Amino acid sequence: MIKYSLTCKDCKNIFNSWFSASCEFDRLKKKNLITCVECNSHKIEKTIMSPNVANLENKIKKSENFNKKNQLNYSFDNNDLKKQILKYQKLIKDNCIDVGENFAYEARKIYYNEKKSKGIYGSATSEEINELEEEGINALTIPWIKKVEH
């Protein structure tokens, strides 16, 4: 999915629309299937957009800046760390809905106002998380202990 900012050449209205692929806009435009939401004109053009492309260098800089501003000076042994993770897991389980492997799909439904939710958790591939980030959907990856050892 790709989101374009569009402008109407007739009424100068600017609006956003989603397309399944970048070539889909051109295909639909040729068939006069894209219309202005205000005046129904077919004279629609893409506006200049800057893509949300994250490269490794930017990610490293952001991470370094975050770490400098938000340094935590804690020292955990394995048991303390495990207890903290389990505490956060309980908080998440008590306050959010487990959507399992449908996390990316459900996150999009919430983000695009198709579904209201108090919060969700589940699993997603790193590729799915990257796609969510590219769409502007915030998702946080945290360590998860699946089976508690006694």
Secondary structure as the mmCIF struct_conf table of DSSP 4:
data_model
#
loop_
_struct_conf.conf_type_id
_struct_conf.id
_struct_conf.beg_label_comp_id
_struct_conf.beg_label_asym_id
_struct_conf.beg_label_seq_id
_struct_conf.end_label_comp_id
_struct_conf.end_label_asym_id
_struct_conf.end_label_seq_id
STRN STRN1 ILE A 2 CYS A 8
TURN_TY1_P TURN_TY1_P1 LYS A 9 CYS A 11
STRN STRN2 ILE A 14 PHE A 19
BEND BEND1 SER A 20 ALA A 21
HELX_RH_AL_P HELX_RH_AL_P1 SER A 22 LYS A 30
TURN_TY1_P TURN_TY1_P2 LYS A 31 ASN A 32
TURN_TY1_P TURN_TY1_P3 VAL A 37 CYS A 39
BEND BEND2 HIS A 42 HIS A 42
STRN STRN3 ILE A 44 LYS A 46
HELX_LH_PP_P HELX_LH_PP_P1 THR A 47 ILE A 48
HELX_RH_AL_P HELX_RH_AL_P2 LEU A 56 LYS A 69
BEND BEND3 ASN A 70 ASN A 70
HELX_RH_AL_P HELX_RH_AL_P3 ASN A 78 ASN A 95
BEND BEND4 CYS A 96 CYS A 96
STRN STRN4 ILE A 97 GLY A 100
TURN_TY1_P TURN_TY1_P4 GLU A 101 ASN A 102
HELX_RH_AL_P HELX_RH_AL_P4 PHE A 103 TYR A 111
TURN_TY1_P TURN_TY1_P5 TYR A 112 ASN A 113
BEND BEND5 GLU A 114 LYS A 115
BEND BEND6 LYS A 118 LYS A 118
STRN STRN5 ILE A 120 GLY A 122
HELX_RH_AL_P HELX_RH_AL_P5 SER A 126 GLU A 134
TURN_TY1_P TURN_TY1_P6 GLU A 135 GLY A 136
BEND BEND7 LYS A 147 LYS A 147
#
